[in-house]
């Protein structure tokens, strides 16, 4: 897709959206539908829309939650596959952009590198770099909406190991999958135990001689049907949109209940999850070693494998799991600390993401620079003492879009409220008696590595970040806007 240059007549905008991925496109549709008079633009640093679903092109790339909840509330997911592949998700986002006329509002190849708020005119001045030319231009907007994701597109987490230079084959990062790599008939090692590794192993095992997943410690893994039989039956019986809403509700409630049970009775949940794997792999497989984590369920995300494809490849002898630590690379594989040597012709480093909010930029408010880590999140979607700004940040235990849809709906309600009362500014003011807490109560490696980059949450509402859609539904969609924490103002100009 081509890049459209910025033009002076676009300033000041009513809303500037940063990022044309799943969140950004969805936010634009909400804005058009709920605030049709608002002038907006979307800035996207890359030359295509889709975000994560365009960036990742590794074999088997797919959703790790069902598409009835990862899809938008306003656009039914009609594909039979509930756990969808990357190209299908990218097509869904593109269809949405075309269907709702979003494309003319997107400026591709434009990267936001800074944002400065001035209370005197109640405007953000955003520094925007034209990626093709390197030229930086200012852009003004009344409201800034960050939909740029939470991880670095340029720098995945990439640990180094002794002896890498000795290895004769390619070492591949999934985030930058090369188009010309061939692994057919070869021995492949995938380093990692997260969703990316769980996806790569069965996909690569289709043509590789053998795939070995080398993990330092186990992850909870559960098989899930690729197609939702109940959802398909509901779609046969009810009109399209009504069926979609009912399926979304079913899946949302199911996720909330399962998560609640796992948190209330972690030992029981762990026993059940491990037993399900044992039923897949048989009594002779060492499930306790390879699929029984040291942590409780949902201390880290539980990996879904559609139709149990990972387990199927293990049963077929096409893939295996090794739980050990890597001592060094050798010319033809990995030497492990236990003394075992794992042969390899190709090594894939599925070692995780690097957290980076807002492309690493800081916000300046009336000359004062605010680092994100010093701020507190209001309802998980605005930042303390930063005016006229919203962030799209989804759930870690459910579909990302459930929260970003709620956030977009709330922001639209907020903008309409401000228009009715003649307000030009809104800012959450941090309360001194609210104690800081980590933004994410999650022990995953990428969260722990990047915890110092995330904002804080608070010890009580409205500063708490719920990982619960039903709680958020009531506090965000139906809660009072003028709650004493949000402070509204009128421009002096």
One Martini backbone bead per residue (centre of mass of N, CA, C, O) as a GRO file, in nm:
protein
  493
    1UNK     BB    1   0.098   0.034   0.019
    2UNK     BB    2   0.071   0.359   0.004
    3UNK     BB    3   0.199   0.673   0.070
    4UNK     BB    4   0.072   0.953   0.250
    5UNK     BB    5   0.107   1.267   0.282
    6UNK     BB    6   0.123   1.527   0.465
    7UNK     BB    7  -0.111   1.793   0.542
    8UNK     BB    8  -0.192   2.102   0.664
    9UNK     BB    9  -0.521   2.056   0.664
   10UNK     BB   10  -0.502   1.832   0.910
   11UNK     BB   11  -0.464   2.079   1.101
   12UNK     BB   12  -0.635   2.007   1.349
   13UNK     BB   13  -0.722   1.727   1.485
   14UNK     BB   14  -0.927   1.536   1.680
   15UNK     BB   15  -0.792   1.249   1.593
   16UNK     BB   16  -0.501   1.044   1.666
   17UNK     BB   17  -0.391   0.744   1.526
   18UNK     BB   18  -0.161   0.487   1.636
   19UNK     BB   19  -0.196   0.246   1.425
   20UNK     BB   20  -0.281  -0.035   1.173
   21UNK     BB   21  -0.408  -0.253   1.333
   22UNK     BB   22  -0.642  -0.410   1.499
   23UNK     BB   23  -0.690  -0.162   1.688
   24UNK     BB   24  -0.686   0.082   1.489
   25UNK     BB   25  -0.916  -0.003   1.301
   26UNK     BB   26  -1.132  -0.039   1.518
   27UNK     BB   27  -1.122   0.251   1.630
   28UNK     BB   28  -1.208   0.394   1.368
   29UNK     BB   29  -1.490   0.270   1.355
   30UNK     BB   30  -1.595   0.374   1.620
   31UNK     BB   31  -1.556   0.673   1.552
   32UNK     BB   32  -1.741   0.685   1.305
   33UNK     BB   33  -2.002   0.575   1.448
   34UNK     BB   34  -1.997   0.762   1.728
   35UNK     BB   35  -1.814   1.017   1.578
   36UNK     BB   36  -1.882   1.146   1.275
   37UNK     BB   37  -1.747   1.451   1.309
   38UNK     BB   38  -1.465   1.345   1.327
   39UNK     BB   39  -1.133   1.419   1.271
   40UNK     BB   40  -0.904   1.178   1.122
   41UNK     BB   41  -0.602   0.978   1.173
   42UNK     BB   42  -0.354   0.734   1.057
   43UNK     BB   43  -0.047   0.613   1.181
   44UNK     BB   44   0.202   0.421   0.985
   45UNK     BB   45   0.521   0.293   0.965
   46UNK     BB   46   0.431   0.106   0.769
   47UNK     BB   47   0.309  -0.014   0.438
   48UNK     BB   48   0.101  -0.175   0.617
   49UNK     BB   49  -0.151  -0.340   0.744
   50UNK     BB   50  -0.201  -0.543   1.069
   51UNK     BB   51   0.060  -0.567   1.212
   52UNK     BB   52   0.119  -0.857   1.350
   53UNK     BB   53  -0.036  -1.000   1.094
   54UNK     BB   54   0.204  -0.893   0.901
   55UNK     BB   55   0.480  -0.942   1.034
   56UNK     BB   56   0.405  -1.235   1.079
   57UNK     BB   57   0.548  -1.530   0.869
   58UNK     BB   58   0.547  -1.788   1.002
   59UNK     BB   59   0.488  -2.105   1.038
   60UNK     BB   60   0.145  -2.127   1.139
   61UNK     BB   61   0.030  -1.869   1.193
   62UNK     BB   62  -0.181  -1.777   1.479
   63UNK     BB   63  -0.414  -1.781   1.697
   64UNK     BB   64  -0.457  -1.784   2.078
   65UNK     BB   65  -0.763  -1.732   2.009
   66UNK     BB   66  -1.074  -1.678   1.947
   67UNK     BB   67  -1.243  -1.508   1.680
   68UNK     BB   68  -1.508  -1.424   1.833
   69UNK     BB   69  -1.316  -1.232   2.029
   70UNK     BB   70  -1.090  -1.115   1.836
   71UNK     BB   71  -1.298  -0.998   1.703
   72UNK     BB   72  -1.520  -0.774   1.626
   73UNK     BB   73  -1.821  -0.656   1.743
   74UNK     BB   74  -1.913  -0.532   1.439
   75UNK     BB   75  -1.765  -0.800   1.298
   76UNK     BB   76  -1.820  -1.089   1.185
   77UNK     BB   77  -1.701  -1.413   1.211
   78UNK     BB   78  -1.722  -1.649   0.923
   79UNK     BB   79  -1.522  -1.842   0.974
   80UNK     BB   80  -1.493  -2.172   1.079
   81UNK     BB   81  -1.236  -2.087   1.217
   82UNK     BB   82  -1.152  -2.013   1.541
   83UNK     BB   83  -0.854  -2.092   1.477
   84UNK     BB   84  -0.657  -1.873   1.305
   85UNK     BB   85  -0.478  -1.770   1.053
   86UNK     BB   86  -0.296  -1.506   0.963
   87UNK     BB   87  -0.414  -1.443   0.675
   88UNK     BB   88  -0.713  -1.432   0.776
   89UNK     BB   89  -0.675  -1.195   0.970
   90UNK     BB   90  -0.564  -0.993   0.768
   91UNK     BB   91  -0.816  -0.999   0.586
   92UNK     BB   92  -1.014  -0.897   0.801
   93UNK     BB   93  -0.883  -0.621   0.838
   94UNK     BB   94  -0.899  -0.531   0.542
   95UNK     BB   95  -1.205  -0.552   0.514
   96UNK     BB   96  -1.271  -0.342   0.726
   97UNK     BB   97  -1.126  -0.101   0.592
   98UNK     BB   98  -1.298  -0.111   0.332
   99UNK     BB   99  -1.594  -0.121   0.441
  100UNK     BB  100  -1.537   0.164   0.628
  101UNK     BB  101  -1.330   0.370   0.493
  102UNK     BB  102  -1.018   0.387   0.617
  103UNK     BB  103  -0.779   0.419   0.413
  104UNK     BB  104  -0.779   0.742   0.362
  105UNK     BB  105  -0.668   0.784   0.678
  106UNK     BB  106  -0.398   0.653   0.603
  107UNK     BB  107  -0.041   0.690   0.691
  108UNK     BB  108   0.204   0.557   0.547
  109UNK     BB  109   0.531   0.579   0.656
  110UNK     BB  110   0.458   0.696   0.959
  111UNK     BB  111   0.647   0.801   1.245
  112UNK     BB  112   0.627   0.826   1.583
  113UNK     BB  113   0.864   1.021   1.811
  114UNK     BB  114   0.663   1.245   1.938
  115UNK     BB  115   0.492   1.423   2.225
  116UNK     BB  116   0.325   1.748   2.279
  117UNK     BB  117   0.173   1.933   2.537
  118UNK     BB  118  -0.058   2.222   2.532
  119UNK     BB  119  -0.267   2.408   2.736
  120UNK     BB  120  -0.312   2.678   2.583
  121UNK     BB  121  -0.443   2.497   2.316
  122UNK     BB  122  -0.520   2.197   2.353
  123UNK     BB  123  -0.254   2.039   2.221
  124UNK     BB  124  -0.099   1.817   2.012
  125UNK     BB  125   0.245   1.767   1.919
  126UNK     BB  126   0.352   1.565   1.653
  127UNK     BB  127   0.624   1.371   1.567
  128UNK     BB  128   0.685   1.299   1.214
  129UNK     BB  129   0.823   1.038   1.022
  130UNK     BB  130   0.940   0.990   0.709
  131UNK     BB  131   1.068   0.695   0.622
  132UNK     BB  132   1.172   0.755   0.326
  133UNK     BB  133   1.317   1.057   0.401
  134UNK     BB  134   1.345   1.156   0.722
  135UNK     BB  135   1.128   1.358   0.761
  136UNK     BB  136   1.012   1.600   0.995
  137UNK     BB  137   0.676   1.648   1.120
  138UNK     BB  138   0.414   1.825   1.228
  139UNK     BB  139   0.120   1.735   1.435
  140UNK     BB  140  -0.214   1.817   1.513
  141UNK     BB  141  -0.411   1.736   1.816
  142UNK     BB  142  -0.666   1.684   2.054
  143UNK     BB  143  -0.636   1.362   2.026
  144UNK     BB  144  -0.459   1.072   2.156
  145UNK     BB  145  -0.424   0.736   2.003
  146UNK     BB  146  -0.277   0.437   2.116
  147UNK     BB  147  -0.218   0.149   1.866
  148UNK     BB  148   0.106   0.019   1.882
  149UNK     BB  149   0.142  -0.162   2.108
  150UNK     BB  150   0.394  -0.370   2.325
  151UNK     BB  151   0.619  -0.420   2.100
  152UNK     BB  152   0.901  -0.476   1.923
  153UNK     BB  153   0.965  -0.490   1.577
  154UNK     BB  154   1.302  -0.481   1.583
  155UNK     BB  155   1.340  -0.627   1.895
  156UNK     BB  156   1.374  -0.915   1.988
  157UNK     BB  157   1.427  -1.166   2.193
  158UNK     BB  158   1.799  -1.239   2.201
  159UNK     BB  159   1.976  -1.470   2.298
  160UNK     BB  160   2.301  -1.583   2.375
  161UNK     BB  161   2.539  -1.835   2.266
  162UNK     BB  162   2.764  -2.048   2.277
  163UNK     BB  163   2.890  -2.127   1.951
  164UNK     BB  164   2.728  -1.997   1.710
  165UNK     BB  165   2.963  -1.977   1.495
  166UNK     BB  166   2.978  -2.301   1.457
  167UNK     BB  167   2.722  -2.309   1.317
  168UNK     BB  168   2.616  -2.419   0.987
  169UNK     BB  169   2.342  -2.309   1.013
  170UNK     BB  170   2.058  -2.150   1.048
  171UNK     BB  171   1.942  -1.858   1.237
  172UNK     BB  172   1.607  -1.798   1.344
  173UNK     BB  173   1.364  -1.537   1.350
  174UNK     BB  174   1.027  -1.517   1.348
  175UNK     BB  175   1.001  -1.198   1.306
  176UNK     BB  176   1.226  -1.267   1.051
  177UNK     BB  177   1.123  -1.442   0.818
  178UNK     BB  178   1.257  -1.609   0.564
  179UNK     BB  179   1.167  -1.683   0.236
  180UNK     BB  180   1.432  -1.886   0.153
  181UNK     BB  181   1.389  -2.103   0.352
  182UNK     BB  182   1.496  -2.448   0.410
  183UNK     BB  183   1.352  -2.762   0.587
  184UNK     BB  184   1.330  -2.994   0.413
  185UNK     BB  185   1.455  -3.285   0.555
  186UNK     BB  186   1.526  -3.150   0.829
  187UNK     BB  187   1.679  -3.058   1.126
  188UNK     BB  188   1.490  -2.913   1.392
  189UNK     BB  189   1.525  -2.634   1.620
  190UNK     BB  190   1.321  -2.513   1.890
  191UNK     BB  191   1.349  -2.229   2.091
  192UNK     BB  192   1.102  -2.282   2.325
  193UNK     BB  193   0.748  -2.246   2.504
  194UNK     BB  194   0.554  -2.087   2.345
  195UNK     BB  195   0.330  -2.004   2.107
  196UNK     BB  196   0.536  -2.006   1.876
  197UNK     BB  197   0.652  -2.289   1.920
  198UNK     BB  198   0.374  -2.442   1.910
  199UNK     BB  199   0.338  -2.361   1.608
  200UNK     BB  200   0.602  -2.448   1.459
  201UNK     BB  201   0.630  -2.750   1.506
  202UNK     BB  202   0.384  -2.866   1.337
  203UNK     BB  203   0.446  -2.710   1.075
  204UNK     BB  204   0.745  -2.814   1.024
  205UNK     BB  205   0.682  -3.130   1.050
  206UNK     BB  206   0.558  -3.174   0.763
  207UNK     BB  207   0.877  -3.154   0.621
  208UNK     BB  208   1.055  -3.236   0.824
  209UNK     BB  209   1.231  -3.476   0.969
  210UNK     BB  210   1.272  -3.308   1.252
  211UNK     BB  211   1.135  -3.173   1.567
  212UNK     BB  212   1.284  -2.978   1.833
  213UNK     BB  213   1.186  -2.879   2.155
  214UNK     BB  214   1.364  -2.643   2.345
  215UNK     BB  215   1.329  -2.625   2.701
  216UNK     BB  216   1.371  -2.496   3.017
  217UNK     BB  217   1.049  -2.490   3.060
  218UNK     BB  218   0.731  -2.543   3.107
  219UNK     BB  219   0.399  -2.538   2.960
  220UNK     BB  220   0.080  -2.477   2.927
  221UNK     BB  221  -0.132  -2.716   2.748
  222UNK     BB  222  -0.419  -2.697   2.521
  223UNK     BB  223  -0.668  -2.844   2.357
  224UNK     BB  224  -0.848  -2.719   2.060
  225UNK     BB  225  -1.084  -2.672   1.853
  226UNK     BB  226  -1.076  -2.523   1.546
  227UNK     BB  227  -1.381  -2.585   1.564
  228UNK     BB  228  -1.699  -2.464   1.667
  229UNK     BB  229  -1.976  -2.649   1.701
  230UNK     BB  230  -2.169  -2.461   1.852
  231UNK     BB  231  -2.133  -2.216   1.668
  232UNK     BB  232  -2.233  -2.350   1.408
  233UNK     BB  233  -2.518  -2.406   1.514
  234UNK     BB  234  -2.598  -2.114   1.574
  235UNK     BB  235  -2.559  -2.014   1.277
  236UNK     BB  236  -2.793  -2.198   1.162
  237UNK     BB  237  -3.035  -2.069   1.355
  238UNK     BB  238  -2.925  -1.772   1.324
  239UNK     BB  239  -2.860  -1.476   1.267
  240UNK     BB  240  -2.557  -1.349   1.217
  241UNK     BB  241  -2.535  -1.126   1.445
  242UNK     BB  242  -2.672  -1.283   1.672
  243UNK     BB  243  -2.481  -1.522   1.670
  244UNK     BB  244  -2.221  -1.368   1.731
  245UNK     BB  245  -2.304  -1.255   2.006
  246UNK     BB  246  -2.357  -1.529   2.141
  247UNK     BB  247  -2.076  -1.650   2.101
  248UNK     BB  248  -1.918  -1.433   2.248
  249UNK     BB  249  -2.058  -1.470   2.519
  250UNK     BB  250  -1.989  -1.763   2.562
  251UNK     BB  251  -1.674  -1.727   2.550
  252UNK     BB  252  -1.642  -1.514   2.768
  253UNK     BB  253  -1.765  -1.668   3.005
  254UNK     BB  254  -1.584  -1.914   2.984
  255UNK     BB  255  -1.316  -1.766   3.037
  256UNK     BB  256  -1.384  -1.641   3.312
  257UNK     BB  257  -1.448  -1.907   3.460
  258UNK     BB  258  -1.182  -2.057   3.412
  259UNK     BB  259  -0.999  -1.844   3.541
  260UNK     BB  260  -1.132  -1.844   3.820
  261UNK     BB  261  -1.085  -2.140   3.889
  262UNK     BB  262  -0.774  -2.133   3.860
  263UNK     BB  263  -0.739  -1.919   4.093
  264UNK     BB  264  -0.894  -2.071   4.323
  265UNK     BB  265  -0.784  -2.378   4.203
  266UNK     BB  266  -0.475  -2.447   4.109
  267UNK     BB  267  -0.429  -2.750   4.166
  268UNK     BB  268  -0.670  -2.854   4.007
  269UNK     BB  269  -0.599  -2.721   3.737
  270UNK     BB  270  -0.327  -2.855   3.698
  271UNK     BB  271  -0.419  -3.147   3.705
  272UNK     BB  272  -0.607  -3.124   3.457
  273UNK     BB  273  -0.404  -3.023   3.242
  274UNK     BB  274  -0.206  -3.263   3.268
  275UNK     BB  275  -0.415  -3.485   3.208
  276UNK     BB  276  -0.482  -3.400   2.918
  277UNK     BB  277  -0.198  -3.458   2.812
  278UNK     BB  278  -0.185  -3.756   2.892
  279UNK     BB  279  -0.420  -3.838   2.700
  280UNK     BB  280  -0.259  -3.758   2.440
  281UNK     BB  281   0.041  -3.921   2.510
  282UNK     BB  282   0.038  -4.107   2.744
  283UNK     BB  283   0.185  -4.302   2.998
  284UNK     BB  284   0.490  -4.313   2.863
  285UNK     BB  285   0.496  -4.014   2.895
  286UNK     BB  286   0.679  -3.729   3.026
  287UNK     BB  287   0.476  -3.498   3.144
  288UNK     BB  288   0.605  -3.381   3.403
  289UNK     BB  289   0.859  -3.269   3.256
  290UNK     BB  290   0.718  -3.118   2.981
  291UNK     BB  291   0.392  -3.031   3.111
  292UNK     BB  292   0.481  -2.930   3.425
  293UNK     BB  293   0.477  -2.659   3.579
  294UNK     BB  294   0.584  -2.452   3.852
  295UNK     BB  295   0.341  -2.290   3.798
  296UNK     BB  296   0.046  -2.147   3.779
  297UNK     BB  297  -0.227  -2.105   3.627
  298UNK     BB  298  -0.199  -1.783   3.474
  299UNK     BB  299   0.085  -1.669   3.535
  300UNK     BB  300   0.068  -1.769   3.250
  301UNK     BB  301   0.002  -1.835   2.944
  302UNK     BB  302  -0.208  -2.046   2.784
  303UNK     BB  303  -0.166  -2.285   2.543
  304UNK     BB  304  -0.303  -2.327   2.225
  305UNK     BB  305  -0.399  -2.631   2.037
  306UNK     BB  306  -0.525  -2.709   1.748
  307UNK     BB  307  -0.633  -3.027   1.745
  308UNK     BB  308  -0.362  -3.125   1.877
  309UNK     BB  309  -0.105  -3.094   1.682
  310UNK     BB  310   0.137  -3.129   1.868
  311UNK     BB  311   0.063  -3.413   1.973
  312UNK     BB  312   0.051  -3.553   1.697
  313UNK     BB  313   0.356  -3.518   1.623
  314UNK     BB  314   0.462  -3.674   1.865
  315UNK     BB  315   0.316  -3.946   1.816
  316UNK     BB  316   0.448  -3.965   1.514
  317UNK     BB  317   0.768  -3.873   1.549
  318UNK     BB  318   0.814  -3.562   1.433
  319UNK     BB  319   0.831  -3.482   1.743
  320UNK     BB  320   1.002  -3.318   2.025
  321UNK     BB  321   1.083  -3.289   2.379
  322UNK     BB  322   1.322  -3.075   2.556
  323UNK     BB  323   1.429  -3.047   2.902
  324UNK     BB  324   1.668  -2.787   2.914
  325UNK     BB  325   1.993  -2.657   2.898
  326UNK     BB  326   2.208  -2.451   2.726
  327UNK     BB  327   2.550  -2.454   2.664
  328UNK     BB  328   2.588  -2.499   2.335
  329UNK     BB  329   2.697  -2.471   2.029
  330UNK     BB  330   2.739  -2.654   1.735
  331UNK     BB  331   2.787  -2.751   1.418
  332UNK     BB  332   2.518  -2.982   1.464
  333UNK     BB  333   2.397  -2.822   1.732
  334UNK     BB  334   2.313  -2.902   2.077
  335UNK     BB  335   2.450  -2.851   2.394
  336UNK     BB  336   2.368  -2.981   2.696
  337UNK     BB  337   2.392  -2.987   3.043
  338UNK     BB  338   2.329  -3.307   3.058
  339UNK     BB  339   2.491  -3.406   2.770
  340UNK     BB  340   2.308  -3.368   2.551
  341UNK     BB  341   2.259  -3.403   2.192
  342UNK     BB  342   2.113  -3.187   1.943
  343UNK     BB  343   2.034  -3.217   1.632
  344UNK     BB  344   2.106  -2.968   1.359
  345UNK     BB  345   2.027  -2.754   1.066
  346UNK     BB  346   1.805  -2.583   1.221
  347UNK     BB  347   1.745  -2.270   1.403
  348UNK     BB  348   1.486  -2.153   1.627
  349UNK     BB  349   1.416  -1.836   1.797
  350UNK     BB  350   1.153  -1.868   2.036
  351UNK     BB  351   1.224  -1.615   2.280
  352UNK     BB  352   1.055  -1.357   2.225
  353UNK     BB  353   0.976  -1.045   2.349
  354UNK     BB  354   0.991  -0.679   2.344
  355UNK     BB  355   0.906  -0.434   2.534
  356UNK     BB  356   0.717  -0.151   2.371
  357UNK     BB  357   0.594   0.158   2.416
  358UNK     BB  358   0.532   0.387   2.177
  359UNK     BB  359   0.822   0.332   2.047
  360UNK     BB  360   0.974   0.467   2.315
  361UNK     BB  361   0.826   0.715   2.383
  362UNK     BB  362   0.765   1.025   2.524
  363UNK     BB  363   0.589   1.257   2.725
  364UNK     BB  364   0.494   1.604   2.689
  365UNK     BB  365   0.387   1.833   2.956
  366UNK     BB  366   0.443   2.142   2.969
  367UNK     BB  367   0.770   2.051   2.954
  368UNK     BB  368   0.716   1.771   3.084
  369UNK     BB  369   0.858   1.464   3.125
  370UNK     BB  370   0.701   1.140   3.068
  371UNK     BB  371   0.735   0.839   3.194
  372UNK     BB  372   0.555   0.560   3.181
  373UNK     BB  373   0.655   0.424   3.459
  374UNK     BB  374   0.541   0.686   3.634
  375UNK     BB  375   0.262   0.598   3.562
  376UNK     BB  376  -0.098   0.566   3.585
  377UNK     BB  377  -0.363   0.358   3.519
  378UNK     BB  378  -0.676   0.432   3.382
  379UNK     BB  379  -0.857   0.161   3.325
  380UNK     BB  380  -0.620   0.074   3.120
  381UNK     BB  381  -0.639   0.369   2.908
  382UNK     BB  382  -0.501   0.584   3.088
  383UNK     BB  383  -0.292   0.862   3.206
  384UNK     BB  384  -0.153   1.016   3.448
  385UNK     BB  385  -0.134   1.357   3.376
  386UNK     BB  386  -0.246   1.293   3.075
  387UNK     BB  387  -0.388   1.450   2.827
  388UNK     BB  388  -0.575   1.342   2.574
  389UNK     BB  389  -0.534   1.013   2.630
  390UNK     BB  390  -0.506   0.686   2.474
  391UNK     BB  391  -0.497   0.323   2.522
  392UNK     BB  392  -0.432   0.007   2.365
  393UNK     BB  393  -0.500  -0.265   2.598
  394UNK     BB  394  -0.521  -0.585   2.646
  395UNK     BB  395  -0.545  -0.907   2.720
  396UNK     BB  396  -0.377  -1.196   2.877
  397UNK     BB  397  -0.651  -1.407   2.923
  398UNK     BB  398  -0.754  -1.294   2.645
  399UNK     BB  399  -0.880  -1.118   2.408
  400UNK     BB  400  -0.763  -0.822   2.301
  401UNK     BB  401  -1.031  -0.690   2.170
  402UNK     BB  402  -1.219  -0.672   2.409
  403UNK     BB  403  -1.074  -0.420   2.533
  404UNK     BB  404  -1.042  -0.229   2.283
  405UNK     BB  405  -1.344  -0.198   2.238
  406UNK     BB  406  -1.412  -0.075   2.510
  407UNK     BB  407  -1.223   0.167   2.487
  408UNK     BB  408  -1.344   0.294   2.230
  409UNK     BB  409  -1.628   0.334   2.343
  410UNK     BB  410  -1.542   0.519   2.575
  411UNK     BB  411  -1.405   0.747   2.416
  412UNK     BB  412  -1.657   0.826   2.258
  413UNK     BB  413  -1.822   0.903   2.508
  414UNK     BB  414  -1.622   1.117   2.607
  415UNK     BB  415  -1.631   1.306   2.357
  416UNK     BB  416  -1.934   1.366   2.372
  417UNK     BB  417  -1.933   1.488   2.654
  418UNK     BB  418  -1.741   1.722   2.592
  419UNK     BB  419  -1.915   1.853   2.374
  420UNK     BB  420  -2.172   1.910   2.548
  421UNK     BB  421  -1.978   2.086   2.772
  422UNK     BB  422  -1.719   2.232   2.633
  423UNK     BB  423  -1.477   2.049   2.643
  424UNK     BB  424  -1.105   2.011   2.584
  425UNK     BB  425  -1.029   1.854   2.856
  426UNK     BB  426  -0.871   1.541   2.985
  427UNK     BB  427  -0.770   1.415   3.320
  428UNK     BB  428  -0.608   1.199   3.520
  429UNK     BB  429  -0.580   1.216   3.873
  430UNK     BB  430  -0.367   1.138   4.099
  431UNK     BB  431  -0.392   0.967   4.403
  432UNK     BB  432  -0.217   0.959   4.703
  433UNK     BB  433  -0.369   0.681   4.827
  434UNK     BB  434  -0.254   0.526   4.583
  435UNK     BB  435  -0.109   0.230   4.528
  436UNK     BB  436   0.131   0.073   4.366
  437UNK     BB  437   0.127  -0.155   4.084
  438UNK     BB  438   0.156  -0.382   3.869
  439UNK     BB  439   0.022  -0.393   3.561
  440UNK     BB  440   0.115  -0.704   3.549
  441UNK     BB  441   0.006  -1.030   3.667
  442UNK     BB  442   0.295  -1.165   3.539
  443UNK     BB  443   0.561  -1.424   3.469
  444UNK     BB  444   0.652  -1.370   3.209
  445UNK     BB  445   0.940  -1.292   3.059
  446UNK     BB  446   0.855  -1.030   2.900
  447UNK     BB  447   0.731  -0.891   3.148
  448UNK     BB  448   0.976  -0.892   3.340
  449UNK     BB  449   1.173  -0.741   3.145
  450UNK     BB  450   0.937  -0.490   3.099
  451UNK     BB  451   0.820  -0.368   3.370
  452UNK     BB  452   0.984  -0.084   3.366
  453UNK     BB  453   0.798   0.022   3.104
  454UNK     BB  454   0.544   0.018   3.252
  455UNK     BB  455   0.286   0.103   3.392
  456UNK     BB  456   0.082   0.148   3.652
  457UNK     BB  457  -0.114   0.035   3.904
  458UNK     BB  458  -0.365   0.024   4.144
  459UNK     BB  459  -0.526  -0.055   4.461
  460UNK     BB  460  -0.775   0.094   4.318
  461UNK     BB  461  -1.036   0.219   4.204
  462UNK     BB  462  -0.969   0.321   3.867
  463UNK     BB  463  -0.654   0.180   3.876
  464UNK     BB  464  -0.734  -0.090   3.788
  465UNK     BB  465  -0.636  -0.399   3.613
  466UNK     BB  466  -0.839  -0.595   3.455
  467UNK     BB  467  -0.882  -0.961   3.377
  468UNK     BB  468  -1.209  -0.878   3.317
  469UNK     BB  469  -1.471  -0.830   3.118
  470UNK     BB  470  -1.720  -0.799   3.306
  471UNK     BB  471  -1.603  -0.577   3.481
  472UNK     BB  472  -1.540  -0.378   3.250
  473UNK     BB  473  -1.821  -0.348   3.134
  474UNK     BB  474  -1.928  -0.188   3.386
  475UNK     BB  475  -1.694   0.027   3.442
  476UNK     BB  476  -1.677   0.138   3.140
  477UNK     BB  477  -1.965   0.144   2.999
  478UNK     BB  478  -2.140   0.230   3.288
  479UNK     BB  479  -1.970   0.434   3.402
  480UNK     BB  480  -1.883   0.722   3.520
  481UNK     BB  481  -1.721   0.998   3.400
  482UNK     BB  482  -1.777   1.196   3.646
  483UNK     BB  483  -1.569   1.067   3.916
  484UNK     BB  484  -1.324   1.275   4.027
  485UNK     BB  485  -1.069   1.188   3.844
  486UNK     BB  486  -1.173   1.326   3.615
  487UNK     BB  487  -1.058   1.622   3.447
  488UNK     BB  488  -1.213   1.911   3.331
  489UNK     BB  489  -1.174   2.147   3.048
  490UNK     BB  490  -1.114   2.481   2.919
  491UNK     BB  491  -1.016   2.675   2.688
  492UNK     BB  492  -0.863   3.003   2.675
  493UNK     BB  493  -0.881   3.044   2.341
   0.00000   0.00000   0.00000
